[in-house]
Amino acid sequence: MFEQTIRTIQQFGLTWDFRDKETSELTEPLSRFERLALALGRISNERPLVKRLGMQFTKMVTYNWVYRAIGPRVYVEGIERLAAMNPDRGVVVVANHRSFFDMYSLMLSFYGIGGTWVERFYFPVRANFFYEHPLGVALNFSVGAGAMYPPIYRDTSRSALNKDAIDRVCRLLRQPGTLVGLHPEGTRGKGPDPYHLLPAQPGVGQIVLQAKPIVVPFFVNGLPNDARSGIVDTYRKDARRNHPIIIVIGDDLDYSEFTTKKPRVALYKHCADKMNQTILQLGEREREIRDACARGDVSDDDCNWLSEKVKK
């Protein structure tokens, strides 16, 4: 089955050569299915024509059904500034991590108000579901055309692939029009308190300090991991009072204090810690908005409801 699939995509000139020495050494710890999933991820994200087609898919297909699924209860503050950017380099958006779809909620808002400068986006993701399980691969490609890329592996025997992933993200960020979504926590927070963040991981700091992109922080709350319950909540009568999805986007993060120091893991960690602290501050603003929604102080025609922004 694996070899037949490889032969099929070879006919279209789309294969990523896993037989060259360097690549085969990196992927040696992977199963056949995992190598296929990684190959598809690289094809869909690092071949310019295929990536452009994938971006069109997300704008024309994914946007429309996601907007209908959650758009009516999305409240977003600060999206206009992000959409109006004209960046001369790559942009990294950093956020808390509660749902598989945190980054997609931001892109929904971006496209909803007519943002155009993002030519390609990438959301690095833990490999254990999206690159190791058939359902995860299917979800990645059906929702985001494979944009959850590159994968990050937990198994230490695959650490070389993680280093390669960081190098790839840094190269991608050299191109203006690139947006990369990262979570300093590194994994989803599953506790009861959405305002408690897990410790920041140094990998995000390493990417930022090596690639030197523009960094935009945001806090998001209200997204479930269960798509069905998310849709049901959207069409409840009290959706905007008791089930809003609230996104608060902050100003560009100043990380210049770290750029003149010697690169090391501790420095990367300090940089990632600053991102977490900034995200937490935005979380306090999100909490204020959520409380106001619950009290009924946020009207249905408030200009920050995404549906109101889309009307303009």
C-alpha positions as CSV (number, residue, x, y, z in Angstrom):
1,M,0.0,0.0,0.0
2,F,2.8,2.4,1.0
3,E,4.9,1.7,-2.1
4,Q,1.9,1.9,-4.4
5,T,1.0,5.3,-3.0
6,I,4.6,6.5,-3.5
7,R,4.5,5.3,-7.1
8,T,1.2,7.1,-7.8
9,I,2.4,10.5,-6.6
10,Q,5.7,10.0,-8.4
11,Q,3.7,10.0,-11.6
12,F,2.8,13.6,-11.0
13,G,6.3,14.7,-10.1
14,L,5.4,15.5,-6.6
15,T,7.5,13.1,-4.5
16,W,9.9,14.2,-1.9
17,D,13.0,12.1,-2.3
18,F,13.5,10.1,0.9
19,R,16.2,7.9,-0.7
20,D,19.0,10.5,-0.6
21,K,21.4,9.8,2.1
22,E,20.7,12.8,4.4
23,T,16.9,12.5,4.3
24,S,16.9,8.7,4.7
25,E,19.1,9.0,7.8
26,L,16.7,11.5,9.3
27,T,13.6,9.5,8.6
28,E,15.0,6.1,9.5
29,P,13.2,6.0,12.9
30,L,9.8,6.6,11.2
31,S,7.4,3.9,10.1
32,R,6.4,3.7,6.5
33,F,3.1,5.5,7.2
34,E,4.9,8.2,9.1
35,R,7.4,8.7,6.2
36,L,4.5,9.0,3.8
37,A,2.7,11.5,6.0
38,L,5.9,13.6,6.3
39,A,6.4,13.4,2.5
40,L,2.9,14.7,1.9
41,G,3.4,17.5,4.4
42,R,6.6,18.6,2.7
43,I,5.0,18.4,-0.8
44,S,2.0,20.4,0.2
45,N,4.0,23.1,2.1
46,E,7.3,23.4,0.3
47,R,6.3,23.1,-3.3
48,P,5.2,26.6,-4.3
49,L,2.5,25.7,-6.7
50,V,1.0,23.0,-4.4
51,K,1.1,25.5,-1.5
52,R,-0.7,28.2,-3.5
53,L,-3.4,25.7,-4.4
54,G,-3.7,24.8,-0.7
55,M,-4.0,28.4,0.3
56,Q,-6.8,28.9,-2.2
57,F,-8.5,25.8,-0.7
58,T,-8.4,27.3,2.8
59,K,-9.7,30.7,1.6
60,M,-12.5,29.3,-0.6
61,V,-13.6,26.2,1.2
62,T,-12.3,26.0,4.8
63,Y,-13.1,29.7,5.5
64,N,-16.8,29.4,4.4
65,W,-17.7,26.3,6.5
66,V,-15.7,27.4,9.5
67,Y,-17.4,30.8,9.5
68,R,-20.8,29.1,9.5
69,A,-19.6,26.8,12.3
70,I,-18.3,29.3,14.7
71,G,-18.2,32.8,13.1
72,P,-21.4,34.2,14.7
73,R,-19.9,33.9,18.2
74,V,-16.4,35.1,17.5
75,Y,-15.4,38.4,19.2
76,V,-12.0,39.7,18.0
77,E,-10.1,42.7,19.2
78,G,-7.1,44.0,17.3
79,I,-7.5,42.1,14.1
80,E,-7.6,45.3,11.9
81,R,-4.0,46.1,12.8
82,L,-2.8,42.6,11.9
83,A,-4.7,42.7,8.6
84,A,-3.3,46.1,7.7
85,M,0.4,45.1,8.2
86,N,2.8,45.3,5.3
87,P,5.6,43.2,6.7
88,D,9.1,43.2,5.2
89,R,9.8,39.7,6.6
90,G,8.0,36.7,8.1
91,V,5.5,37.1,10.9
92,V,5.1,34.8,13.9
93,V,1.9,34.8,15.8
94,V,2.2,33.3,19.3
95,A,-0.8,32.3,21.4
96,N,-2.0,30.2,24.3
97,H,-3.0,26.6,23.4
98,R,-6.3,25.2,24.4
99,S,-7.7,23.7,21.1
100,F,-6.3,22.1,18.0
101,F,-7.9,25.0,16.1
102,D,-6.6,28.1,17.9
103,M,-4.7,29.3,14.9
104,Y,-7.5,28.7,12.5
105,S,-9.8,31.0,14.5
106,L,-7.2,33.8,14.0
107,M,-7.1,33.2,10.2
108,L,-10.9,33.1,10.1
109,S,-10.9,36.6,11.5
110,F,-8.0,37.7,9.2
111,Y,-9.8,36.6,6.1
112,G,-13.2,37.7,7.4
113,I,-12.2,41.4,7.4
114,G,-10.4,41.2,4.1
115,G,-6.7,40.6,5.1
116,T,-4.6,39.8,2.1
117,W,-0.9,40.0,2.9
118,V,-0.6,36.4,4.1
119,E,0.6,34.3,1.1
120,R,1.3,31.2,3.0
121,F,0.9,30.0,6.6
122,Y,2.3,27.1,8.6
123,F,1.4,25.8,12.0
124,P,4.0,23.4,13.5
125,V,2.3,20.6,15.4
126,R,2.9,17.7,17.6
127,A,3.4,14.6,15.3
128,N,1.7,12.0,17.6
129,F,-1.7,12.6,16.1
130,F,-1.4,14.6,12.9
131,Y,1.5,12.7,11.4
132,E,1.3,9.3,13.1
133,H,-2.5,8.5,12.9
134,P,-4.5,8.2,9.6
135,L,-7.4,10.3,11.1
136,G,-5.0,13.1,12.1
137,V,-3.5,13.2,8.6
138,A,-6.9,13.3,7.1
139,L,-8.0,16.1,9.4
140,N,-4.8,18.1,8.7
141,F,-5.4,18.0,4.9
142,S,-9.2,18.3,4.9
143,V,-9.2,21.4,7.1
144,G,-6.0,23.2,6.3
145,A,-4.6,21.6,3.2
146,G,-1.7,20.2,5.3
147,A,-0.8,23.6,6.9
148,M,-0.2,21.9,10.3
149,Y,3.5,21.6,9.4
150,P,6.3,20.8,10.1
151,P,5.7,18.0,12.7
152,I,7.5,17.9,16.1
153,Y,8.2,14.5,17.5
154,R,8.2,13.5,21.1
155,D,10.5,10.4,20.7
156,T,14.1,11.4,21.5
157,S,15.2,9.0,18.7
158,R,13.7,11.5,16.3
159,S,15.3,14.6,17.7
160,A,17.2,15.2,14.5
161,L,13.9,15.6,12.7
162,N,12.9,18.3,15.2
163,K,16.2,20.2,14.6
164,D,15.5,19.9,10.9
165,A,11.9,21.3,11.5
166,I,13.3,24.4,13.3
167,D,15.7,25.0,10.4
168,R,12.9,24.7,7.9
169,V,10.6,27.1,9.8
170,C,13.5,29.6,10.0
171,R,14.0,29.4,6.2
172,L,10.3,29.8,5.5
173,L,10.2,33.0,7.7
174,R,12.8,34.6,5.4
175,Q,10.0,35.2,2.9
176,P,7.7,38.2,3.3
177,G,4.1,37.0,3.2
178,T,4.8,34.1,5.5
179,L,2.9,33.6,8.7
180,V,3.9,30.9,11.2
181,G,1.6,30.2,14.2
182,L,3.4,28.9,17.4
183,H,2.4,28.1,20.9
184,P,5.1,28.8,23.5
185,E,3.6,26.1,25.8
186,G,4.4,23.4,23.2
187,T,1.3,21.4,24.0
188,R,-2.4,22.0,24.8
189,G,-3.4,23.1,28.3
190,K,-6.0,20.6,29.5
191,G,-6.6,21.9,33.0
192,P,-9.9,23.6,34.1
193,D,-8.4,27.2,34.1
194,P,-7.8,28.6,30.6
195,Y,-5.8,31.5,32.2
196,H,-3.1,29.1,33.5
197,L,-0.4,28.6,30.9
198,L,2.0,25.7,30.9
199,P,5.7,26.5,31.1
200,A,7.1,28.0,27.9
201,Q,9.4,25.8,25.8
202,P,12.7,27.0,24.4
203,G,12.0,25.9,20.8
204,V,9.8,28.9,20.1
205,G,12.4,31.3,21.4
206,Q,15.0,29.6,19.2
207,I,12.9,30.1,16.1
208,V,12.3,33.7,16.9
209,L,15.9,34.6,17.8
210,Q,17.3,32.8,14.7
211,A,14.8,34.0,12.1
212,K,14.1,37.4,13.7
213,P,10.5,37.8,12.4
214,I,7.8,40.2,13.5
215,V,6.1,38.6,16.5
216,V,2.4,39.2,17.3
217,P,0.9,37.8,20.4
218,F,-2.7,36.9,21.0
219,F,-5.0,35.1,23.5
220,V,-7.9,33.0,22.4
221,N,-10.6,31.3,24.6
222,G,-13.8,29.5,23.9
223,L,-12.9,27.0,21.2
224,P,-13.6,23.3,21.9
225,N,-11.8,20.4,20.5
226,D,-15.0,18.7,19.7
227,A,-16.3,20.2,16.4
228,R,-19.8,19.0,16.9
229,S,-20.2,20.7,20.3
230,G,-18.6,23.8,18.8
231,I,-21.2,24.0,16.1
232,V,-24.1,23.3,18.6
233,D,-22.8,26.1,20.9
234,T,-22.8,28.6,18.0
235,Y,-26.5,28.3,17.4
236,R,-27.6,28.4,21.0
237,K,-29.7,31.4,21.9
238,D,-27.2,32.4,24.6
239,A,-24.1,31.8,22.4
240,R,-22.8,35.3,22.7
241,R,-23.5,35.5,26.4
242,N,-22.3,32.2,27.7
243,H,-20.3,30.6,24.8
244,P,-18.3,33.4,23.0
245,I,-15.0,32.7,21.3
246,I,-12.9,35.7,22.2
247,I,-9.6,36.7,20.6
248,V,-7.5,39.5,21.8
249,I,-4.5,40.5,19.6
250,G,-1.7,42.6,21.1
251,D,1.0,44.9,19.8
252,D,4.2,43.5,18.2
253,L,6.4,41.9,20.8
254,D,9.7,43.6,21.5
255,Y,12.3,40.9,22.0
256,S,15.4,43.1,21.2
257,E,16.8,42.5,24.7
258,F,17.6,38.9,23.7
259,T,19.1,39.5,20.2
260,T,22.5,40.7,21.4
261,K,23.2,37.9,23.8
262,K,25.0,34.6,23.1
263,P,22.6,32.0,21.7
264,R,21.9,29.2,24.2
265,V,19.0,27.2,25.5
266,A,18.6,29.4,28.6
267,L,18.3,32.5,26.4
268,Y,15.7,30.8,24.1
269,K,13.7,29.9,27.3
270,H,13.8,33.5,28.6
271,C,12.5,34.7,25.2
272,A,9.7,32.2,25.2
273,D,8.9,33.1,28.8
274,K,8.4,36.7,27.8
275,M,6.0,35.6,25.1
276,N,4.0,33.6,27.7
277,Q,3.9,36.6,30.0
278,T,2.6,38.9,27.2
279,I,-0.1,36.3,26.2
280,L,-1.2,36.1,29.9
281,Q,-1.6,39.9,30.0
282,L,-3.9,39.7,26.9
283,G,-5.7,36.9,28.7
284,E,-6.7,39.4,31.4
285,R,-8.3,41.6,28.7
286,E,-10.1,38.5,27.3
287,R,-11.4,37.8,30.8
288,E,-12.9,41.3,31.1
289,I,-14.6,41.0,27.7
290,R,-16.0,37.5,28.7
291,D,-17.4,38.9,31.9
292,A,-19.0,41.8,30.1
293,C,-20.6,39.3,27.6
294,A,-22.0,37.3,30.5
295,R,-23.5,40.4,32.1
296,G,-25.1,41.4,28.8
297,D,-23.0,44.5,28.5
298,V,-21.7,43.7,25.0
299,S,-24.4,44.3,22.5
300,D,-25.0,42.2,19.4
301,D,-24.1,45.1,17.2
302,D,-20.8,45.7,18.9
303,C,-18.2,46.4,16.2
304,N,-15.8,43.6,17.5
305,W,-18.2,40.7,16.7
306,L,-16.7,39.1,13.6
307,S,-20.1,39.1,11.9
308,E,-20.3,42.9,12.2
309,K,-16.8,43.3,10.8
310,V,-17.7,41.0,7.8
311,K,-20.7,43.2,7.0
312,K,-18.5,46.2,6.4
